[in-house]
Amino acid sequence: MAEYNVSSVLFEMDISGGKYNFNSAIISAINESETELATIDETISSIEKMRPDCDKTDYILSACSGALCGIIDIFLVGKPGESPIGKLTDKWFSNRTMDFAKLCGWRGQGDLSSAIRFLEKRFKVPYDQHGAGDIAKGLLDLTPSNHHFKSLAHNPTLAGLFFSILDQFSNTSHFVSEGQLITIDNASGGFELKGNNIPAKLVCGFVNWFGHLVSDVSGSSGSKGRGSGIPSPMWSWVNDIIALKRKLNIPASEFDKNINDLAVKIFKEGFDIRFQTAQAIPVFVNEITVRFIYAVRRMIKYFSDTRGTERSFISLWKKCEPFSNPTVKRMLTVAHGTFCLVDTGDAVVRGFAAGAGSFNACEFFLRLNIAGIGRFTISLYGEAKRGIAVRKQENENVFLMRKKLIIQDYIIGLKELYALYDDRELLRFIDDLEKSNIYKQAFAKSAELAAKRNVPTDMILKSKNDIDDFVGGAR
């Protein structure tokens, strides 16, 4: 229940001397009450800014945008190895890897394997076991196609950075396999982290971690074909949770193990950060399209409803900006919801089709657009948060409406009191008359006339004080 401070105004009235005087001016109380009333009106009307103002056309266009981008995702993104957009993102990452190698001193030209080999030597780390002929193959079932996922330090997350620094300081390797956190001591005999002190070693450790991630983002130097990149941030949390539980001496649940096995299978099929980027493209297109639709429709309405003399860039931006208002956020919720409906429907159908009578979870998650699910979740969270805020404001508005009625009655009473008792204008007239020369000359002429009429001197009223004394009975 909302609480409000109740204030009262006490007017002290003085009627002495035949005058009405207020120690507190009524007009000041009226002004304060009207200011408070304006604040209440503004607070009550603010709830309208929290509600979306979408019409039928907004909803239809948003749903069409989501459906169109969902179709793009189905046919142009698909799953790893069959994705036209995925081939473009693979090429983009390959070019960025070679650009980074050139910045670090590589002198090759167009040879990705050479650039990766150069970066691997330049940013050498102790946790790069790949399971080809080393101890990790039998111990961890580690292979060149899964070692980037199982190695915690290869995760492009804060947890990955933490384990990379830890492994470089202690010359160890940390892996997650079958729900267990496994540590290999003395992982690389010839490794030594550079730096003369702790801060310098931390900087070198971060540079090594980042540089090594870039060397692995397009696969290893010995990869044949596409190669295994680094894990998607959307799936890296699987390993992070297991590692955190083991550090806290909490055993991994069967669910954790099953999710971890599923994530490894998906990664081996090519679902890495490159494919995650490909999935984000139709989601981004959906976002931009809806915001563009909102801005264009409001801009057309602005120019049709606003006269030329009243137009300005500031007012246009307030009407059309597609970022901070609840209307465009509702449109985005509809668009991303439609996108996820189309994409998830396709993934379910493909999952059953690939399972030959049963449901193939790996096929389902390979085609499920995780970026779209994440963006839709953010929209739903925003809708829930705004709904709670609107509900809270509606409850407060009930009390504000009551307070508004009380203040309105209070102002009416003050104005009536002001009209009845405020005699400042009359008193100002009398005061001006007292101080004017005409008033003084009238008394002088009256006294002179009385003397000529032989009125006794003690009976002549020569000033206002003589009149007050006479009326009061002093003479």
N, C-alpha and C positions, 0 to 999 in steps of 0.2 A: 504494500500500500504506500502510495506516495505521501510525503510529509511536506508541509509548507509552513513557513514562518508567518505568523499572524501579527500584524502591526496595527496600531491605533494612533490617532492624532487627537490631542487634547487642546482645545482652543480656550484660552483664558480671556474673558471679556471684561472690560472696564467701562462703566457707564457714568463715571464721575464727571462733573462739569458739563453735563448735558451732551456728552459725546460718546460714540461707540468706538472703542479701540480694541484690537486683537493683538495680543503678544505674538501669535503665529498667524501669518497672512493666509487667508482662505485660498487665494489664487495660487499660492505655492503648493498647497496640498492638492489642489485640482491638477496642477501640472504634473506632480509626482505620480498621482493616480493614473492619469492618462498615459504617462510613459510606461508604467507597469502594465497597463492594459494593452499597449502596443506590443510589449514583449511577450505577453501571453498569446496574443493573436499570431505572432510570428512563430512561437513554439508549436501552437496547434496546427498551423499551416505547414510546418516542416515535415509532417508525416506524409504529405503528398509527394515530397521529393524522394521519399524512401520507397514508394510504390512504383512498379514499372508502368509505363504508359504505352503499351504495345497495342496496335490495332490488328485486325485480321490479316492485313497484308504483311505486316511485320512477321507474324507467326508463319505464314505460308512461305515467304521468301527465306526465312531462317531454316525451315524444314527442308526446302528444296536445296539450299546450300549444303546442309548436312548429308542429304541423300546423294547429291552429285559427288561430293568428296568421298563418301563411302564407296561409290562405284569406282572412283579413281583408285582407292586403296585396294579394292578387290582385284582389278585388272592390271594395274600398273605397279603395285607394291607386292601383293601376294605373299610369298614366302621366300626365304633365302635360296638363291640359285635359280629362281624363276622370275626374278623381279627386274623389269626394265628400269625403274627408278633406282633400284638397288645397284645396278651396274653403274649408273651415273655417280652415286655416292661412293662406290668403291673407287672409281677413277678419281674423284675429287680428293679422297683421303690419300691415294697413292701420290698424287701431285703435291699435296701439302707435306707428305713425308719427305719427298725429294727436295722441296723448297727448304724445309727445316735442315736437312743434311747439308745443303749448300751454305746455309747460314753458319753451320758448325765447321765448315772447311772442306766439305766433300767436293771433289773436282770432276765427278762423273757427269754423264749426260744421258738422261732418259732410261737408265737401268735401275729399276726399283730394288732388285735384289742387292745390287752393289751399294745403294744408299742405305738399305736396312743393315747390311753387314757393317758398314762404316759406323752407323749409330750404335749398334750393339757393342762394338769395341770401344767407342767413345764414352758410352754410358754403361759401363760394366757393373753388374750387380751380382750378389751371391745367391740369389733366389731364382735363377733362370734355368733350373733343371727341367728338361723336357721329356724325360723318360725314354730316350733313345740310347740304350746301352748303359745307363747309369743306375744307381741303387734305387732310385725313386720308381722305376718301372715296375718292379715286383712288389715294392712296399706299398705304393699308392695307386697302382694301376694307372700310372701317369704316361700319357702319350703326347706327341706333338700337337694333336688336335684338341686336347683338353687341359694342357698344363697352364695355359693362361687363365683359365677359369678357376682351377683348383688352387692356384697360388694366390694367396690373399694380397700380396704386394702388387699384383697385376691389376687389382681392382681400381678403377678411376673414381674412388670415393675417399672420404676422410679416413675411413678404416684402412683402406689400401695404403694411403700415405703413412699412417701410423705404423703398419707392419713393415713397410719398406724401410722406414728410418730405423725401426727396431732390428730388422735383419741386417742392415748395413753396419750398424754399430756392433752387433754381436756375432756377425758372420754366420747367420742362421737362415733357414727357410721355413716358412709356415704354410701348411697346406690344409685344406678341408677335403676329406674323403670319407664317404659313407657316414656322414654325420659326426665325424671325429675331427678334432684339431690336432694335427701332427706337426712336430717340430724336428727339423734336421739340424743338428749341431755341426759346426765346422763345415758349412755347406760348400765353401770354395776356398781351397788352400791358399791361393795366391791373392785373395782379395784383401784390400786395406782401404778404408774410407779416408779420403784426403781431408786435410784441415789441421791447423795447429792447435785449435781450441774447440770447445763445445759449440759455440755459435757458428764457427766456420764449418765444422763438420755437419751441423744441421742444414746449413745452406747447401753444401755439397750433396748431402743426402737428398734434399728436395730436388735439386737439379738432376741428379742421377735418376730419381724416380720418374720425373716428367720426361726426360730425354729417352728413357727406356720405354715408357708407354708409347711415345711417338714412334719409336723403332718397331714396336709390335702392333701398332694399330692397323697395319695392312698385311699382317702375317709375319712370319719369321723369314730370315734370309734363305733358308733351305726349303721353304714351302713350295709345293707344286700346285699350280692353279691359284685359286683365290686365297688360300691360307686362312688360318684362324687368327682373328684380330684380338682385341681386348674385350672383356665382358661389357655387356650393356649395364649402365647404372641402374636400370629398372630391375635387373635380376641379380646384381651384385649383393643386394641386401640379404639374399639367402645365405651366402657364406658369412656375411658380417654377423648375422644373428647367431649362427652356430658358434662362431669364434667367441662372441661376447658371452654366450652361455657357458662355454667351456672355461673361459677365464674366471667366471664367477662360480665355477664348480657345479653348474646346473647341467644335468645330462640332456642331450638332445632327444627330443621326442621322435616317435615314429613318423609323425607328420613332417617334422623338419628333415628327416632323412629322405622321405619320399619326394618332397619339394626339391631337395638338393639334387637327387638323382634325375628328376625331370629337367631341372635347369641345366645340368651337364649334357643331357641328350640334346636339348634345344641348342646349346652352344656348339656342340659338335656338328649340328646341321647348318651352322652358319649364322645363328642369331647373335651377332656381336654388336659393337657400338656403331659400326657402319650401317648395318641393317636397321638398327634403332633410329638412326638419322633418317633413313629412307622412310620409315613409318611416320616420322614427325612431319614430313612434307605435306601430305594431305590435311593433317590436323592444322598446320600453320595456314594453309590455303583457306580452309574453312573459317579460321579466325579472322583473317584479313578480309575475306569476302563479306562476312556478316557486318563487320565494322564499317566497311565501305558502303554497303547497302543502307545502313542506318544513317551515315553521314550524308549521303546523296539525297535520300528522301527528306531529311530535315532541312537540307540546304534549299531544295526546291520549294518546300513549304515556307521557308523564311523569305525567299525572294517574292513569292506570290502574296504573302500576307503583310509584308513590311514595305512602307513607302520609301522611295529613294532617299528622301531627306533624313530618314531615321536610321538608315543602314550604317553599320560600322563593322570593322573586323572583329572587335571584341564581342559585340552582340551576336554576330554570326557564329563565332567560335563557341559561345555559351549554348547556342541552340544546336550546333552540329557536332561538337566534340564527341567522339565515339569511345570514351574511355571510362569515365568515372560515374556515369549515371546508371540507375537500376534498369532502365529500359533496354539498353544495349546488352547488359549483363543477362537479362532474361532471354533476349534473342540468342545469345551465345549458348545458354543452357539448352534451348530447343535445338539449335544447330548441332552441338556436340552430342546431345542425346540421340538425335536422329542418326548421326554418323556412327555412334557406337551400336545402335540397333541394327543398322545395315551390316556393319563389319562383323558383329558378334553372330548374327544370323548366318552369314557366309561361313564363318569359322566353325560353327556347329555342324552345318551341312557337310563341310569338307572333312570334319572329324569323324562323322559317322561313315562317310563314303570311303575314307582311308582305312577305317577299322574293319571293313568287310563284315558288317553285322554287329560289331561292338564299337565302342567309342574310343577313338585314338586321341588321347590327351596331348601327345606330342604334336600331332598335326594341328590340333585346335590352337595351341599356344603359339605355334609357329606363325599362324595366320591372324591371331588376335592382335589388334593394334594396341599395344600397351600404352603408347603415348596418348592415344585418343581416350582410353579409359582413365588415365591420370588427369587429363584436362577436363573431362566430364565430371570427375570427382571433385575437382576444385570448384567447378560451377555449382555443383550441388551443395557444397559446403557454404559458398557465398549465398545461395538462395536460403538455406536454413538460417544463416546468421542474420540476413536481412528480415526474414520472417519473424524471428524472435525479437528483433529491434522494433519492428512495426507493432507487434503485439504489446510490447512494453510501453511504447508511445501511446497506443490507444488507451491503455489503462490510465496513464498519466493525464491524457486529454479529458477523461471524465471528470477528474478533480479540477483541472484547469478551467473547464467550462463552468463549473460551480463557482469557482473563484472569480471568473470573469463577470458572472451575473451579480455577485456581491459588490465588486468594484464598480460596476456600472450604476447600481443603485446608490452606492456611496458618492459617486461623482454627481449624480442628480441632486442628492441632498445637499452637497457642498455648494452647488450652483444656486439652489434656492436660498440657502443661508447667506450666500454672498450677495444675492439680489436684495434680500430683506434688510440686512444689517450693515452692509458696507456703505458708509456715508462719507467717504473720503472726499468725493467731489464737492459735496455741500460744504464741508468743513474748509476745504481749500478756498472756496469762494468767499466765505466769511473772513478767513485769514487775509486773503488779498484785499478785501474791503477795509479791514482794520489798518493795513499798512499803506493804503493809498492816500494821496494828497486830497482827493475829493472828500474823503471821509473827515479828514482834519479840518478842511475849509468849511464844511457844513457845520461842524461844531462851533467854529469861530464866528460864523455869520449868525448862528442861532443865539449865541451868547451876546453878541453886539446888539441884535434886535431886542432881546429881553432887557438890556440896559436902557435902551431908548424908550421902552415902554414902562420904565420906572419899576421894574421888578427888583425886589430886594436882592442885594448882592449874594447873600447866603442861600438864596433860592434859585440862582441861575445854575443850570447844569452845563458846565464848560467842557466835560470830557466823558468818555465811556465809563470811567470809574465812578463819576458823579451819578450817572444813570443807574449803575448797578447798586450804589448805595441807596439811591432814592427808591428803587423798586424793592430793595431788600428791607426797607424800613429804617435806614440809618438816619434819615431826615424827617 
